[in-house]
Amino acid sequence: MRSSTPLLACLVASLLVSVTTPVLGDEALDDSRKKWEAANVSSYEFRYQKVCECHREMPSDTIVTVVRGEIVGVRFDREDFLDEVPVPPERYEWFRTIDNLFALVAGALEREAVVRVSYEPELGYPTRIYIDYVQDMVGEEVELHVLELRESN
């Protein structure tokens, strides 16, 4: 009869390694943020789609206009309306710039949430963000897809 001790030892060692291996999310975040900062894009417009149920009253496609790092316009592009629907300025605080998206990801990593992010290869901004703050809870996840970004002058 063979001893299962070596097999058990290997299994325990692999579990310990997998638990202590650092998450590479911080490194990818830092590298991508450096690309974004190096690109020096302070005025732009981006369209994103909300995939989560975090704000049910919000339509899925949102267009945010940023000038010199500040939000100056937000509008919804709804399929059931002929024209885009503007958001009142007093609600701009509910929306994020690209820098705020980086901060969202950094904060989630600090809180040890489940975080999956894809970044645009040249400019480095997040293109897909998925955050699950509490794995045992349904409905608190955040998922955003940045569909396009256009620089403006």
Order of alpha helices (4+ residues) and beta strands (2+ residues): alpha-alpha-beta-beta-beta-beta-alpha-beta-beta-beta
